[in-house]
Amino acid sequence: MEERAESLALYIIENRTTVRAAAKKFCVSKSTVHKDISQRLPQFNRGLYLQAREVLEVNKAQRHIRGGIATRRKYRGV
């Protein structure tokens, strides 16, 4: 589990990706990604945790914008 948590964090940091995209890439659930990053990773690699959390906070702040764009595309038929 420690290796998976580190791999997830590195993937999120390097690709500036979302939890959903990381979950899809590693074939795990979004809940697993959250648990690995927020609970397991700080126990053994605090620095990596802080970097991953920073990316996830940016994604969280932009989430409503991406949702609006997706809705607009849906109803415009694009």
C-alpha positions in Angstrom: 0.0 0.0 0.0 2.9 2.4 0.7 4.2 1.9 -2.8 0.8 2.5 -4.3 0.4 5.7 -2.2 3.7 7.0 -3.4 3.0 6.1 -7.0 -0.4 7.8 -6.9 1.2 10.9 -5.3 4.0 11.1 -7.9 1.5 10.6 -10.8 -0.8 13.4 -9.4 2.2 15.8 -8.9 3.9 15.1 -12.3 0.7 15.2 -14.4 -1.2 17.8 -12.3 -4.1 15.4 -12.6 -7.4 14.9 -10.7 -8.3 12.2 -8.2 -10.6 10.7 -10.8 -7.9 10.5 -13.5 -5.4 8.9 -11.0 -8.0 6.4 -9.9 -8.7 5.4 -13.5 -5.0 5.1 -14.3 -4.3 2.9 -11.3 -7.5 0.9 -11.6 -8.6 1.8 -8.0 -11.6 3.8 -6.7 -11.5 7.5 -6.0 -12.0 6.6 -2.3 -8.8 4.6 -2.4 -6.9 7.4 -3.9 -8.2 9.8 -1.2 -7.4 7.4 1.6 -3.9 6.7 0.2 -3.0 10.4 -0.2 -4.7 11.8 2.9 -4.2 9.1 5.5 -1.4 6.7 4.5 1.1 8.9 2.7 1.6 11.5 5.5 2.7 8.6 7.8 5.8 7.8 5.8 6.5 10.6 3.3 5.3 14.0 4.6 7.0 16.0 1.9 5.4 14.1 -1.0 2.0 14.3 0.8 2.3 18.1 1.0 3.1 18.4 -2.7 0.2 16.1 -3.7 -2.2 17.9 -1.4 -1.2 21.2 -3.1 -2.2 19.9 -6.5 -5.4 18.4 -5.2 -6.3 21.7 -3.5 -5.9 23.5 -6.9 -8.0 20.9 -8.6 -10.7 21.3 -5.9 -10.7 25.1 -6.4 -11.2 24.7 -10.2 -13.8 21.8 -10.0 -16.8 24.1 -10.3 -15.4 25.7 -13.5 -14.7 22.3 -15.1 -18.2 21.2 -14.2 -19.7 24.3 -15.8 -17.7 23.7 -19.0 -18.8 20.1 -19.2 -22.5 21.1 -18.7 -22.2 23.7 -21.4 -20.8 21.2 -23.8 -23.5 18.7 -23.0 -26.3 21.0 -23.8 -24.6 22.6 -26.9 -24.0 19.1 -28.3 -20.3 19.6 -28.7 
